């Protein structure tokens, strides 16, 4: 692990996810790492959470009354997760209004450690070109390999990247799918280390399933990836839905961990893009405009 802790104020001031609320035992201390800082957190029986820097008197596995913990860090509950910040975060997190729709299934599909930088992981999440080769017979299949023209914008007002008109043939787009279909995608990047995917639902053509990746940067080349699902699915058990997404992520993990360099180069000349990489190009430009230095190789000045 790198010896120098994060000095990137843009990243320090962000909200970062730590854990799925449903998977934390009440009143039990859990240790974790965020941006090279050792932290601990706990949740009481009512869902109230506390996060604090590592302390000798509150060790992992011990019990604690969260209301009595001194020197707490900022805490937010959002989309089923505990979030915290090591800086001065904004009051609100980016919106995902679909999460509040009563008929949706809301799950943490998995929390998986990946030996790669957060920006590299986001770039992979945005890439449709790997579907037929990495997720063969699930999210893609030959000869359906073309990434059709799509639109990308960097929204100044919403402070996010939005990719629309994304369309790709998928043999099995979701656990609810009964066969292959052209699937409509919309990608959002509303946070440097988080991305939200909207894909057409096999059950209701007027609505979309929502899949998000919320990355917890351990250091500049290691993350914990929290996979949030917000789906229209009345039939499948939770374990079936989770297994489908875990299969996808399990196929991505070795690809991600073999990326070189592990940090994302922001210089547009560092790696040769193709037309299908429009989202990745916009993402790199957006990080550069923000002045992000953590988990990236900044462009030469």
VEXDREN-2710 file (C-alpha; in Angstrom, 1 decimal):
% VEXDREN-2710
k/r/px/py/pz
1/UNK/0.0/0.0/0.0
2/UNK/1.3/3.5/-0.8
3/UNK/2.9/5.3/2.1
4/UNK/1.6/8.8/1.2
5/UNK/-2.1/9.2/2.1
6/UNK/-4.5/11.0/-0.2
7/UNK/-3.8/14.7/-0.7
8/UNK/-6.3/15.2/-3.5
9/UNK/-8.8/17.6/-2.0
10/UNK/-11.4/17.0/-4.7
11/UNK/-11.5/13.3/-3.7
12/UNK/-11.2/13.9/0.1
13/UNK/-14.4/16.1/-0.1
14/UNK/-16.5/13.4/-1.8
15/UNK/-18.9/11.0/-0.1
16/UNK/-17.5/7.4/-0.3
17/UNK/-19.3/4.1/0.3
18/UNK/-18.2/1.8/3.1
19/UNK/-20.7/-1.0/3.4
20/UNK/-24.2/-2.2/2.6
21/UNK/-26.4/-1.4/5.6
22/UNK/-28.3/-4.7/5.4
23/UNK/-25.0/-6.7/5.8
24/UNK/-23.7/-5.0/9.0
25/UNK/-24.5/-6.6/12.4
26/UNK/-26.1/-4.1/14.8
27/UNK/-23.8/-2.5/17.4
28/UNK/-20.6/-4.3/16.2
29/UNK/-17.4/-2.5/15.2
30/UNK/-16.2/-3.1/11.7
31/UNK/-12.8/-2.0/10.4
32/UNK/-12.1/-0.8/6.9
33/UNK/-9.8/1.4/4.9
34/UNK/-10.6/4.5/2.8
35/UNK/-8.1/6.5/0.9
36/UNK/-5.3/4.9/3.0
37/UNK/-6.9/5.9/6.3
38/UNK/-7.9/3.2/8.7
39/UNK/-11.5/3.7/9.7
40/UNK/-14.1/1.9/11.8
41/UNK/-17.9/2.0/11.6
42/UNK/-20.9/0.6/13.4
43/UNK/-24.7/0.6/12.9
44/UNK/-27.3/0.4/15.7
45/UNK/-30.6/-1.6/15.6
46/UNK/-32.4/1.5/14.3
47/UNK/-30.0/1.9/11.3
48/UNK/-28.1/4.9/12.8
49/UNK/-24.5/4.7/11.8
50/UNK/-21.2/6.1/13.1
51/UNK/-17.8/6.3/11.3
52/UNK/-14.6/7.2/13.0
53/UNK/-10.8/7.0/12.5
54/UNK/-9.2/3.8/13.9
55/UNK/-9.0/3.8/17.7
56/UNK/-7.3/1.4/20.1
57/UNK/-10.3/1.3/22.5
58/UNK/-12.8/0.3/19.8
59/UNK/-11.5/-2.8/18.1
60/UNK/-13.1/-4.8/15.3
61/UNK/-15.8/-7.2/16.7
62/UNK/-16.4/-5.3/19.9
63/UNK/-19.8/-3.9/20.7
64/UNK/-20.5/-0.2/20.8
65/UNK/-23.3/2.3/21.3
66/UNK/-22.9/4.4/18.1
67/UNK/-24.4/7.5/19.9
68/UNK/-21.5/7.6/22.3
69/UNK/-18.6/7.5/19.8
70/UNK/-16.6/10.7/19.9
71/UNK/-15.0/12.5/17.0
72/UNK/-17.3/11.0/14.3
73/UNK/-16.7/11.5/10.6
74/UNK/-19.6/12.7/8.4
75/UNK/-22.2/10.0/7.7
76/UNK/-24.9/9.5/5.1
77/UNK/-27.3/6.7/4.4
78/UNK/-28.0/6.4/0.7
79/UNK/-29.1/3.7/-1.7
80/UNK/-28.7/1.0/1.0
81/UNK/-25.1/1.9/1.9
82/UNK/-23.2/3.8/4.6
83/UNK/-21.2/6.7/3.1
84/UNK/-18.6/8.9/4.8
85/UNK/-16.1/11.6/3.9
86/UNK/-12.6/12.6/5.0
87/UNK/-13.1/16.2/4.0
88/UNK/-15.9/18.7/3.7
89/UNK/-18.6/17.0/1.6
90/UNK/-21.7/18.5/0.0
91/UNK/-25.0/18.0/1.8
92/UNK/-26.5/15.9/-0.9
93/UNK/-25.4/12.8/-2.9
94/UNK/-26.2/12.4/-6.5
95/UNK/-29.9/11.4/-7.1
96/UNK/-31.2/8.0/-8.2
97/UNK/-34.9/8.6/-8.0
98/UNK/-35.7/5.0/-9.1
99/UNK/-34.4/3.7/-5.8
100/UNK/-37.6/5.1/-4.1
101/UNK/-40.0/3.3/-6.4
102/UNK/-41.9/0.8/-4.3
103/UNK/-42.1/-2.1/-6.7
104/UNK/-38.3/-2.4/-7.2
105/UNK/-36.0/-4.9/-5.7
106/UNK/-33.1/-3.2/-4.0
107/UNK/-30.0/-5.3/-3.3
108/UNK/-26.3/-5.2/-2.8
109/UNK/-25.3/-7.8/-5.4
110/UNK/-21.8/-8.1/-3.9
111/UNK/-18.9/-6.2/-2.4
112/UNK/-15.7/-7.3/-4.1
113/UNK/-12.1/-6.3/-3.7
114/UNK/-10.3/-5.5/-7.0
115/UNK/-6.6/-4.7/-7.4
116/UNK/-7.0/-1.7/-9.7
117/UNK/-7.6/2.0/-9.4
118/UNK/-11.1/3.4/-9.0
119/UNK/-10.9/5.3/-12.3
120/UNK/-9.8/2.2/-14.2
121/UNK/-12.8/0.3/-12.8
122/UNK/-15.2/3.1/-13.8
123/UNK/-13.8/3.1/-17.3
124/UNK/-14.4/-0.6/-17.6
125/UNK/-18.0/-0.2/-16.4
126/UNK/-18.5/2.3/-19.3
127/UNK/-17.1/0.0/-22.0
128/UNK/-19.6/-1.9/-24.1
129/UNK/-16.9/-3.1/-26.5
130/UNK/-15.8/-6.0/-24.3
131/UNK/-19.3/-7.5/-23.9
132/UNK/-18.9/-10.2/-26.6
133/UNK/-15.4/-11.2/-25.6
134/UNK/-15.5/-11.1/-21.8
135/UNK/-19.2/-11.8/-21.1
136/UNK/-19.7/-14.3/-24.0
137/UNK/-23.3/-15.6/-24.4
138/UNK/-24.5/-13.4/-21.6
139/UNK/-24.0/-9.7/-22.4
140/UNK/-22.7/-10.2/-25.9
141/UNK/-21.8/-12.8/-28.6
142/UNK/-20.1/-12.9/-31.9
143/UNK/-20.8/-11.8/-34.6
144/UNK/-22.7/-9.0/-32.7
145/UNK/-19.5/-7.0/-31.8
146/UNK/-20.2/-3.6/-33.2
147/UNK/-20.6/-0.7/-30.7
148/UNK/-23.1/1.5/-32.6
149/UNK/-22.8/5.3/-32.5
150/UNK/-24.0/6.8/-29.3
151/UNK/-24.1/10.3/-27.7
152/UNK/-22.0/11.5/-24.7
153/UNK/-22.2/14.8/-22.9
154/UNK/-20.4/16.3/-19.9
155/UNK/-23.2/18.2/-18.1
156/UNK/-21.9/21.3/-16.3
157/UNK/-25.3/21.9/-14.6
158/UNK/-25.6/18.4/-13.2
159/UNK/-21.8/17.9/-12.9
160/UNK/-21.9/14.4/-14.5
161/UNK/-21.3/12.5/-17.7
162/UNK/-24.3/11.1/-19.5
163/UNK/-24.1/8.6/-22.4
164/UNK/-27.3/8.0/-24.3
165/UNK/-28.6/6.0/-27.3
166/UNK/-26.4/3.1/-26.3
167/UNK/-27.7/-0.1/-27.8
168/UNK/-26.2/-3.6/-27.8
169/UNK/-27.4/-7.1/-28.6
170/UNK/-27.3/-9.3/-25.6
171/UNK/-28.1/-13.1/-25.4
172/UNK/-29.1/-12.8/-21.7
173/UNK/-29.4/-9.3/-20.5
174/UNK/-30.7/-10.0/-17.0
175/UNK/-31.8/-12.9/-14.7
176/UNK/-35.4/-12.2/-16.0
177/UNK/-34.5/-12.4/-19.7
178/UNK/-36.0/-15.2/-21.7
179/UNK/-33.8/-14.8/-24.8
180/UNK/-31.6/-12.5/-26.8
181/UNK/-32.5/-8.9/-27.4
182/UNK/-31.2/-5.5/-28.4
183/UNK/-30.8/-3.7/-25.1
184/UNK/-31.0/0.1/-24.5
185/UNK/-28.4/1.5/-22.2
186/UNK/-27.9/4.9/-20.5
187/UNK/-24.7/5.5/-18.5
188/UNK/-24.3/8.2/-15.9
189/UNK/-21.1/9.1/-14.1
190/UNK/-22.3/11.5/-11.3
191/UNK/-19.2/11.0/-9.1
192/UNK/-15.6/10.4/-10.0
193/UNK/-15.7/6.9/-8.4
194/UNK/-19.4/5.9/-9.0
195/UNK/-21.3/5.1/-12.1
196/UNK/-25.0/4.3/-12.7
197/UNK/-26.3/2.1/-15.6
198/UNK/-29.9/2.1/-16.8
199/UNK/-30.8/-0.8/-19.1
200/UNK/-34.1/-1.7/-20.6
201/UNK/-36.2/-4.0/-18.5
202/UNK/-37.3/-7.4/-19.9
203/UNK/-40.5/-7.0/-17.9
204/UNK/-41.6/-3.5/-18.8
205/UNK/-40.4/-1.8/-22.0
206/UNK/-41.3/1.6/-20.6
207/UNK/-39.0/1.4/-17.6
208/UNK/-35.3/0.5/-16.9
209/UNK/-33.4/-1.6/-14.5
210/UNK/-30.8/0.3/-12.5
211/UNK/-27.3/-1.1/-11.8
212/UNK/-24.7/1.0/-10.0
213/UNK/-21.1/0.5/-9.0
214/UNK/-20.0/2.5/-6.0
215/UNK/-16.3/2.3/-5.5
216/UNK/-14.5/2.6/-2.2
217/UNK/-10.9/3.5/-2.9
218/UNK/-8.6/1.6/-0.5
219/UNK/-5.6/3.3/-2.0
220/UNK/-4.6/4.4/-5.5
221/UNK/-4.5/0.9/-6.9
222/UNK/-7.0/-1.0/-4.9
223/UNK/-10.8/-0.7/-4.5
224/UNK/-13.8/-2.4/-2.9
225/UNK/-16.6/-2.4/-5.5
226/UNK/-20.1/-2.2/-4.1
227/UNK/-22.7/-3.4/-6.7
228/UNK/-26.2/-1.9/-6.1
229/UNK/-29.2/-3.4/-7.9
230/UNK/-32.5/-1.6/-8.3
231/UNK/-34.5/-4.0/-10.5
232/UNK/-38.0/-4.9/-11.7
233/UNK/-38.1/-8.6/-10.8
234/UNK/-41.1/-10.2/-9.0
235/UNK/-40.0/-13.8/-9.5
236/UNK/-36.4/-14.5/-8.9
237/UNK/-35.0/-15.1/-5.4
238/UNK/-32.3/-12.7/-4.1
239/UNK/-29.6/-15.3/-4.5
240/UNK/-30.5/-15.8/-8.2
241/UNK/-30.4/-12.1/-8.9
242/UNK/-27.1/-11.7/-7.0
243/UNK/-25.5/-14.7/-8.7
244/UNK/-26.2/-13.3/-12.2
245/UNK/-24.4/-10.0/-11.4
246/UNK/-21.6/-11.8/-9.5
247/UNK/-21.0/-13.9/-12.6
248/UNK/-20.6/-10.7/-14.7
249/UNK/-18.3/-9.0/-12.2
250/UNK/-16.3/-12.2/-11.7
251/UNK/-15.6/-12.1/-15.5
252/UNK/-14.5/-8.5/-15.3
253/UNK/-12.2/-8.8/-12.3
254/UNK/-9.2/-10.6/-13.9
255/UNK/-9.4/-8.2/-16.9
256/UNK/-9.3/-5.2/-14.5
257/UNK/-6.5/-6.6/-12.5
258/UNK/-4.4/-7.1/-15.6
259/UNK/-4.7/-3.5/-16.7
260/UNK/-1.4/-1.7/-17.1
261/UNK/-0.9/0.8/-15.7
262/UNK/-3.3/0.3/-12.9
263/UNK/-3.9/4.1/-12.6
264/UNK/-5.8/5.8/-15.4
265/UNK/-3.7/8.0/-17.7
266/UNK/-5.4/11.3/-18.3
267/UNK/-3.2/12.4/-21.2
268/UNK/-5.2/11.8/-24.3
269/UNK/-2.0/10.7/-26.1
270/UNK/-1.2/8.0/-23.5
271/UNK/-3.6/5.3/-24.9
272/UNK/-5.1/5.2/-28.4
273/UNK/-8.9/5.4/-28.3
274/UNK/-11.4/4.2/-30.8
275/UNK/-14.9/5.4/-31.7
276/UNK/-16.4/3.1/-29.1
277/UNK/-14.4/4.8/-26.3
278/UNK/-16.3/8.1/-26.4
279/UNK/-17.5/7.6/-22.8
280/UNK/-14.0/6.9/-21.6
281/UNK/-12.6/9.9/-23.4
282/UNK/-15.3/12.1/-21.8
283/UNK/-14.6/10.6/-18.4
284/UNK/-10.9/11.3/-18.6
285/UNK/-11.5/14.9/-19.7
286/UNK/-14.0/15.4/-16.8
287/UNK/-11.5/14.1/-14.3
288/UNK/-8.9/16.4/-15.7
289/UNK/-11.2/19.4/-15.6
290/UNK/-12.0/18.6/-11.9
291/UNK/-8.3/18.4/-11.1
292/UNK/-8.5/14.9/-9.8
293/UNK/-5.0/13.4/-9.1
294/UNK/-5.9/10.3/-7.0
295/UNK/-5.8/7.0/-8.9
296/UNK/-4.8/8.6/-12.1
297/UNK/-1.7/9.6/-14.0
298/UNK/-2.3/13.3/-14.6
299/UNK/-1.6/14.8/-18.1
300/UNK/1.7/16.5/-18.5
301/UNK/1.6/20.2/-18.1
END
